[in-house]
């Protein structure tokens, strides 16, 4: 095992103590009214019900109440401009108000196209995601885990929209934690797509350690294993078909030891569901239990923990994964079979990218997937060895 020496074992025990501290205070769920409203327009991959379905399922199961739920606020223009180019912020705000995008603005700032469409309320919606992640960071600093599934827009660039992301809310969560005194923040990205925007935002900041497990060769075609982000990043691009055993192997052998060695005072996690089997925009093959376990392991490395959403384009696997993740974070027992009312919520979902006969019965009846174990392929073992070697040299 990577974590073998006595000093590292001591840090593992510290992580376990941090996990216990985080569980001592109740987890919180951050959401907004925008979560319940459709956006992006018809036929866009993000036009599906996402956080709205999670909120419905959680409410149906009795897992959300005023004690656990907090409302996002809208980030101010000044806050947005503290990271994003103020000209970009102003252009998105003005275009939203006008209901149209000038060609020069589209070319310069990357919105007003199919990938990043202009739709009514896009500015406030994106700014609310940022406000929610800032709030989540503030709440996490009380020593708890905070779930903000509407966050995770990890592709947003300083001066342009990218990959369905207008602003980069994980960057704001990390910056808030640093501003409020965290000496070191670990950012772990479990989305099938490399979190290029977050890595690039902290290239020269040794206070932030970025670790990403994502699919090899998938858009945005960044995050190669050799890309170490000026020494502050570890990228683990997995081959198509990555199974639970391979994912757990990388978490155990590379991600957790890096986290232990870095000794973060807070952790931010993007937990996109596009790494799950059945997602139309990736070829990874995880069960949701693999993601739940990874998040729990990472939360154990720092009591203040912000858990964000991210990608995910299958509404059934997304709703089940994030509902179950909230259940695990808040100490609920995951039901073997969902009650009839919850099953009706899942049966009411639809997706242009998935044919009716492609909807698996389990997606309509359960929260937890059957595990998807498999062999740990030589390519994954080699990837782990490269990640360990890079960490040893850091």
N, C-alpha and C positions, 0 to 999 in steps of 0.2 A: 504493500500500500504506500501511497505517496506520503501520508502523514504517519511517520514512523518514529521520529525522535522524541525524547521526553518533553522538550519545549513545545513542540507542536501538539502533543497530547494534552499539555496544560491548556493550550489555547482552545482545543476542542472542548474541554470541560468548561472554559469560560463561555464558549458559544452556547453550550447546553444551559448554563445559568442564565444567559441572556434570553434564551427561548422561554424559560420558566418565568422570567420577569415580564416578558411581553404578554404571556398568557394570563398573568395575574390581573392585569387590567383588561377590560372587555374590548374586543375589536370593534371598529366602527366602519360604517359603509357610507361613502360620500357619493351623492347623486344630485341630479338637477331635473327640472321640468323638461329640459332639452332631451334628456334620455328617453322620454316618452314620445317625442315627436319625430316623424320621418324626416330624413334629410338626403341630400345628394341626388335626388331625382330618380326616375325610373331606370331600371336596368343597370345601375351602378352596383358594383359588388357590396358597397356599404349601405344599400337601400333596404337591406333586410332588417327585421327586428333584432336588436342586439341587447343593449342594457335594459330596454323596456321589458323584454321577455324574462330577463333575470329578475327584475324587480317583481314581476307578476308571480313567478315561481316562488321566490323567497316569501312574498306575502302570503301566497297560498299555503306554504308549509309552516307559516307562523314564525318565520326566522327574521322578520324585520319589524321594528317598532320605533317609537320616538327615542327610546334610549340608545338605539344603535345607529340610527340614520341621521346624517348631517347633510345640509343643503350646500351645494357649490355656490360660490359667488362668481361674478364676472370679473376677470382680471382687468385692471385699468390699462389705458393706453400707455401710461408711463411705465407700468410694470412690464407690459409686452415689449416696449422699446428698450428695456434694460438688457435684453438679449437679442431680440430681432431688430433688424434695420428699421428705424422709425419711418423711413419712406415706404418700406414694404407694408408695415402696419397701416399706415395712412391709405395706401393704395387699396388694400383689401377692404378697409372700412368704407372708403368712398365708393368702390365698385359695388359693394353690397347695397349701399344706400341708393345708388343709381339704378341698380338692376341690370347693369351691363359692364363689360370689360373692354377697354380700349385695346386694340391689337398690340400696341407697344407695351402696355402693362402685362398682357398675357405672355408676351415673349420674355419680358424681363423678370417677371415674378412667378411664372409657372402656374397660374390659376386661370380659370375660365375655359378649361378644356375638359375632355372626358375624364381624365385621371383625377383632376382636382376642380370639379365644376363650381360655378357660381350658382348658388341657390339662396332663396330668401332666408335671411338670418344666419348666414354662414359665419360672419364675423363674430356675432355674439355667441354662437355655438362653440366656435373654436376658442374664444376668449374664456368661456365658461369651463372648458376642459382644463385650461391653464389655471384658472382660479381654483378649481377643484383640487388640482394637484398641489398647489401652494397650501391650501387648507389641509390637505391630507398630511403634508410634511409637518405643519404646525401641530396637528393632533398627534402624529406619531411621536413627536418629541416628548410627549407625556409618558412615553414608555409603553406604547401599544402598537399593534398592527392595524393599519388603516387601508381599506379596500376602496379603490376608485376605478371601477371598470371602464368608465368613459374616458379615462386617460390612456396613455400608451402611444401617443402620436410621435413615434420615435424617428420618423423620416424627415420631419420639418427642418428646413434649413434657415439660416439666419435671415436671408433675404428673398426666399422663395418657398412656395408650396412644393411638396414632393410626396409621392406615394400615398395619396389620400390624406396627407397631413398638412395643415395650414400653419399651425404653430407647434412647437415642440414642448409639450407639457412635462415630459420626464426631466428635461433640462431645468425647468423652473423648480421642480420638486427638489432636485439635487442642489441647485443654487440656494434654495431656501434653507435646507438643512445646514449647508456650509455657513450661510450668513448668520444662522442662529447658534453657531458654536460647535457643530460637529467637525472634528478635526479630519476625519476620513470618511468618505461615503463609498460604499460598494454599489455599483450598478450592474445588475444581472439581467440579461435579455434572453428570454426563452421563446421568443417569437420565431416563426419559420423564416422570416426575412431579417437580414442583418440590420441592426439599429444604427445605421450610418450617421444619422444626424446627431445622436447623443455622443457617439465616439468622437466625432470631429469637434464637437463643442468643448470637449475637455482634453484635447490632445496634449496640451502643455501644462495640465494641472495635475500634479502628483498627489493631490488630496483625493482624487477620484480614480477608482479602479473599475475598469469596464471588462465584463466577461460576457461573451455571447455564444450561445449554441443556436445555430441556424442551418438551413439547408444549403448545401454546396450548389453553386451554379444558379441560384435563384436570384431574381431581382432584389436589391439594386446592384448585384454583381460586385459586391465589396465584401470585406471581412474574410479575406483569405487567411489561412493559418499563419502565414508569414507576416501578416499585418499586425504589428504589435502596438500601434498607436503611440509612437514616441516612447515606448516602454511602459505605457500605462493600460494596455488592453491585451486581452487574450481572446482570440477568435477560434471557435471550434466549428468549422463548416462540415456538417455530417452528410453522408451520402443519402440518396433517396431511399425510402423504406426504413429509416431509422426506427428501431423498435424500443420497447420499454427497457430491455436489458442494456442496450447500448447507451441510451440516454442516462440511465442510472449509473452506468460505468463512468461516463464523463463527469457527471455531477460528483460522484464519490472520489474519483481519482484526480480530478483537475479543479473543478469549480470550488468545491468546499475547501480543499487545502489552500487554494489561492485566497479565498475569503478569510480563512483562519490566519494565514500569514499576514494578511493586510490589516487584520484587527479593526474592522470598521466600527465607527460609532453610530452608524445608521446604514440602512440598506434600502435601495429602490429596485423593484423588480417589475419588468414588463412581461406579462404572462399572456401573450397572444395565443389564441386557440387554433391558429392555422397550422400548428405542428401536429394536430390530432389526425388520426385516420379519418378519411371522409371529407376533408376540406378540399374544395375545388381549386385552390390556388397554391397548393404545395403537394409534395409527394412524400412527406414524412408520415409515420404510421404509429403514433403514440396513442395510448389510452389516456383518458383524463386523470386517472390515478397517478400516472407518471409525473404530470405537471403538478398536481397537488403535493406529492411527496417532495419534489424539488423545491417548491416554494417554502414548504415547512422547514426543510433543511437550511435554506438560505436565511429565513427569518431567525433561525437559531444562532446566526452569527452577529446579530445586533438587535437589541430590544426595540428601538424605533425602526419600524418597517413600513414602507409605502408600497403597496401592491397595486399595480396598474393593469389595465386590460391590454389592448394592442390589436393586432390583426385577428382575423377569424371571419370566414365567409360562408360557413355552414351554420344556419341559425339554430339547428337542433343540437349539434355538438357544442356550439358556443354557449347556448343557454344552460345546458346541462353542466358544462365544465365550470363556468363562473358561478352558477348557483351552488354547486358542490364545493367549490373553493371557498365561497363565503361560509358555507356550512362548516367546513374544516377550520377556518380561521376563527369562527365564533363558537367552536366547541359543540356543534350539533351532531347528532347521529344521522348518518346518511341512510335513508330508507332503501330497502332492497327493491321494493316496487313503489312507484309514485302513487299517491292517491288519485282518484278518478278526476278531480278538478285540475290537478297539475297535468295529467295526461292530456286533458282537453286543451290546455294552453299550448302544449307541444304539437298537438294535432292541427292547431290553427296556424302554424307557421308555414311559410312558403319561401322558395328561393328559385330564381330564374336559372341558376347555374347547376341545379340538381334536379334530375328527373324524378317524377313521383315514385317510379319503381326503384329508385336508388336510395330511398329513405328506409333505413333499417328499422325493424320493429323495436329494437332496444332503445333507439333514439326517442321513441314515443312513450316509453313505459318506465324508464329507470333514469337515475342520475349517474351512477358509477358505471363506467365501461368495464367489460371483462378485460383483465390484463392482457397485454400484447407482448409477451416475452419472445426472445429469439436469440440466435447466436450473436456474439460480439465479433463482428467481422474484422479481419486484419487491418482494413483501412481505418476503422475506428480506434483500434489499439495504437496504430501509428500516430493518429491524431492526438491521442491522449499523451503519448510519449513526447511529441513535439510541444504540446502545451505545458507539460511538466518541465521540460528542459528550458523553455522560455521563462517559466516562473523561477527556476533555480538561478538563472542568470540575472534576473531583475534585482 
